[in-house]
Each structure stands twice: as C-alpha cells, then as structure tokens.
Amino acid sequence: MDTYLIEANCYEKLAETYEKYGSLIIAVDFDDTIFDFHKKGRRYDDVINLLKRWQNRSKIVIWTNSPEDRYPFIEGYCEAVGLKIFGVNKDVVPEMAGRKIYANIYLDDHGGLPSSYRILKQLIDRIEENELRQKYININNFNKKMKPEILNDIYKHEVFPLFCSELFGADNNLTKEMCEKNLAKLKEIKEALPNSEVPKTMWHFVEDGIRILERDIYGFGVESSGKYEFDVEKTTKECIEWIQKWFDENGKDCNAIIGISGGKDSTVTAALCVEALGRDRVIGVMMPNSVQSDIDDSIKVVKHLGIAEKSMTINIGTTVNALSMDLRVAMGQSLSEQTTTNMPARVRMTVLYAVAQTMNGRVANTCNLSEDICGYCTFGGDNMGAFAPLSKLTTEEIMQIGDYLGLPYELAHKTPSDGLQSKTDEDNLGFTYHEINELARKGEKGEHFEEIMAKYEKNKFKTDIIRIPSFDPGLPNCIG
C-alpha cells in the first residue's frame, strides 16, 4: 500500500510539520464543508468547531471557486460563526502565489473530508492535552471544581478529555494519598450521572482519567502501593456479564464472530462468548495461510467449546499470494518484510467482517493489554473488531481465566505467537510479557523498561485512533 494511503502516516507527517513550525496552514472549502450552500438544512458544526480549536495555532484559508464578489459574504459568514480566517483564496506563503493554494491539509466535502477531520482532531486533542498537563491545576482547588452543575457542563463539552488530563495528568509532586483521593473522586463522578445524560464516547475519557491516576499511584513518581490483586472468579463473571450487556445494546440476537488461531487469546475470548451468549451464537473462523502447523489446536478449540458445527475454515493463502503478486507487479518492486508479515492479519480481518456481515455477526477483537502496550498487533488487522473482552487484561490474567473456565492447559497456556512467523512473540520483542505485566500492574521497572516504554510511545497510535468498546476489569495500569 502507498505510504500515505495509511492514515496513521498522514497523521505523523502533519504532527511533524506542526512540531517543526509551531503552526499549520489549513485550506478549507466553503460550500457544503462549512456552509449550507444548497439550503438543505444541513449542519456543519463539527467542522467549524474543530477549526475554532485550530484558529489560534494555524492559518485558515478558505479555498473556493466562488467569484470574488462573493468573498465579502464568505468573510462575513466566517466572522458570524466565530471563525478567524487568514483570507479567501489567499496565499499564506507569498512566494508560492500563482500555484495552487499551499496548505498542510485540506478540508473539502468532495475530497477525503472524514479522514482530514479525524487527523486534525486527533492532533489538536494531543496538543491541547500536552499543554494542559504542563499547567496542571492546584490540587487544593480540586473539590471546588466538582460542583454538580459544572460536571453537567463538562460531560456535555467537546473538550471533556482535556478536562480529565488537566485534573488527572501525571505530576511527580503529588503524593500517593492525593492521587488516591482524586481517583476515588473521579470514580464517584463516573457513577454520579445517569448514562442517559452522558454521551457514550465520553465514558472513554472518564476511563482515561482513571487510568492516568492509577498510573500515578502505582507507577512513576509514586511508589507502588502493592494493592494489585487479581480475583479471577470476579473478573470472569463480570466479563461475561459485560459481553451480554454489550450484545443486548449493540446486536441483540447477533452472533459473535471469532478468528480461532489456537492461541490462548482467541480460545479464551471464544470461551467467554460461549458462556455469555451460548454456543449457538458463537462462530469460530479458522484462517490458515496455506499451511498452519498448529491448525490442530484451532480444531481442538472449536470441538472443546462445542461450536465446531457452525465454525468454518477459510484458507487465506491463495488470496495473500495473489494480492502479493498484484502489488509487486503494480509497484515494480518487492514487498517490504513488514508488509509481507502484516498482510495476512489484514486479510484475516477482512474475512471475519465478511462472515459477520453475512451471518448476522459482530467481530471480536482478541488483543490483550500486554500486546497493546508494546504495539504487538497489526494496525488494520488483529487490532480491529467491534468489541474487546481482553484488551485490558494481561497475558497472565488471561491464562488464569482460561484455567477458571476449564480450558485444556495446553491451550490456555500456549506459548504466544503471532501465527505469521516461526518465532514466538517474546523472541520478536526481545523481552518477556511477564516483564510488561509487572510494569503495567505494579509499576516495577525491569531490565527492559526503556525498550518497553519506547515501543509503547511509538505504537500507542494504534489504540488511540481506534477505540473499541472493551471490558474494564478495574485493575491498575501504570503505563497509561
């Protein structure tokens, strides 16, 4: 795939530009991007509000085919909606005048508007969050800001996640007691308002605030309190209940579609779904890439869970080989090693969604916290899905759940492998999942602490961009 057909690469390029120059040039189409030209009663508030967040750190140029005698109207409209613009069809970089309007990113209803909007929003979220972390409010004013009427406004406000970051960002001057007090308060906030008053997307940001505080308490700058305990029975039952509730709200009577690799993550996910939904609503899909040496493990999983009758095997080898050949011919060069490694995972996810759409299903994400921390997943492949039972559980916790559910030991404790190469996950990573887990849950910095954190910072965009509804066991995460 071309470099800039991958949205994450476009985001990184824009972020580098902003970091280098301290501002951006944003070109914005007018009609049907921020103005209802055809008088259809359409609203453009989301784009306008995003541009307002950018207007003090960028040059916004209206890029339009309108005649010059319409420019005053365009300028007046922008002023009326509170949008400060550099001009209409005006070059920010004079030496480039006479060519196309020069800009770092374009917003146009005729060309990639959803993608441009997502990239700009993600970047401004990150910029504002970092700024607010630096300011961090005086902890003594914390309780004063918790008035119910203020909370109502905050919950409904677009920048609620930034509020969380401002209140709950890391600060090495905080004591453990202060962090614990604020954590308890935020958990009260989470329960304070009925779900009907809070948009679903906002719960992600509440959880982010809780996670940041847990990191302060159990992780960096604050000694571990040693409070981490894993109750496998409680967690398993709560996860099963979460799956049931999620399907009731997002696909009543739908099937759970799970890629069965034979590893512990997909095995435990399938077992949890069987417990939650019944075996008649769980469909396992085995997807060997031509030959899979451990395919017998996958077969053992579906037979043990009693879902073999509805499950299926779809060999992706022919598809992967054909696609690889077409790509090599089109590009006139060999595929990179990373492309060859990750393509099967992306093909597998395409297969799962095809099965789901045809068989009234919802695709399960089977990634775990340990993998997500170090980015050991394929963006657009196994990190996708509609719901994620395991994404906030470590590899060791998942093994305990497998044991509790009575899964065969060789499946619940299988050495983790991506199923794409001959090496194990830990061979490829250069450190163990146990070290990641100890860091995540207890804040214990092992021999490879720096390498783990470097991988986390480099790869966290994979989970930042895609927020999949996930079961939260309420356990500490010292990394973030």
HUPE-V765957 format. One record per backbone hydrogen bond with DSSP energy under -1.0 kcal/mol. CO is the residue of the C=O (numbers start at 1). NH is the residue of the N-H. If there is no record, write none. Layout:
CO_NH / CO_NH
This chain:
2_5 / 3_6 / 6_9 / 6_10 / 7_11 / 8_12 / 9_13 / 10_14 / 11_15 / 12_16 / 13_17 / 14_18 / 15_19 / 16_20 / 17_21 / 18_22 / 24_59 / 25_104 / 25_105 / 26_61 / 27_107 / 28_63 / 30_33 / 30_34 / 30_35 / 35_32 / 35_37 / 36_39 / 44_48 / 45_49 / 46_50 / 47_51 / 48_52 / 49_53 / 51_55 / 54_57 / 59_26 / 60_86 / 61_28 / 62_89 / 67_70 / 68_71 / 70_74 / 71_75 / 72_76 / 73_77 / 74_78 / 75_79 / 76_80 / 77_81 / 78_83 / 79_82 / 87_62 / 93_96 / 94_97 / 96_99 / 105_27 / 107_29 / 108_111 / 112_116 / 113_117 / 114_118 / 115_119 / 116_120 / 117_121 / 118_122 / 119_123 / 120_124 / 121_125 / 122_126 / 123_127 / 124_128 / 125_129 / 126_130 / 127_131 / 128_132 / 129_133 / 130_134 / 131_135 / 132_136 / 138_141 / 139_142 / 141_145 / 142_145 / 143_146 / 147_151 / 148_152 / 149_153 / 150_154 / 151_155 / 152_156 / 154_157 / 157_160 / 159_163 / 160_164 / 161_165 / 162_166 / 163_167 / 164_168 / 165_169 / 171_174 / 175_179 / 176_180 / 177_181 / 178_182 / 179_183 / 180_184 / 181_185 / 182_186 / 183_187 / 184_188 / 185_189 / 186_190 / 187_191 / 188_192 / 194_197 / 195_198 / 199_202 / 200_203 / 202_206 / 203_207 / 204_208 / 205_209 / 206_210 / 207_211 / 208_212 / 209_213 / 210_214 / 211_215 / 212_216 / 213_217 / 214_218 / 215_219 / 231_235 / 232_236 / 233_237 / 234_238 / 235_239 / 236_240 / 237_241 / 238_242 / 239_243 / 240_244 / 241_245 / 242_246 / 243_247 / 244_248 / 245_249 / 246_250 / 247_251 / 251_254 / 255_362 / 256_283 / 257_364 / 258_285 / 263_267 / 264_268 / 265_269 / 266_270 / 267_271 / 268_272 / 269_273 / 270_274 / 271_275 / 272_276 / 273_277 / 274_278 / 278_281 / 279_282 / 281_256 / 283_258 / 284_312 / 285_260 / 286_314 / 288_290 / 288_316 / 289_291 / 292_295 / 294_297 / 295_299 / 296_300 / 297_301 / 298_302 / 299_303 / 300_304 / 301_305 / 302_307 / 307_311 / 312_286 / 316_320 / 317_321 / 318_322 / 319_323 / 320_324 / 321_325 / 322_326 / 323_327 / 324_328 / 325_329 / 326_330 / 327_331 / 328_332 / 336_340 / 337_341 / 338_342 / 339_343 / 342_346 / 343_347 / 344_348 / 345_349 / 346_350 / 347_351 / 348_352 / 349_353 / 350_354 / 351_355 / 352_356 / 353_357 / 354_358 / 355_359 / 356_361 / 360_255 / 362_257 / 363_386 / 363_387 / 368_372 / 369_373 / 370_374 / 371_376 / 375_377 / 378_381 / 378_383 / 381_384 / 387_365 / 388_471 / 390_393 / 393_369 / 394_398 / 395_399 / 396_400 / 397_401 / 398_402 / 399_403 / 400_404 / 401_405 / 402_407 / 403_406 / 408_411 / 408_412 / 409_413 / 411_414 / 416_425 / 424_428 / 425_429 / 426_430 / 432_436 / 433_437 / 434_438 / 435_439 / 436_440 / 437_441 / 438_442 / 438_444 / 439_443 / 440_478 / 446_449 / 448_452 / 449_453 / 450_454 / 451_455 / 452_456 / 453_457 / 454_458 / 455_459 / 456_460 / 459_462 / 460_464 / 461_465 / 469_388
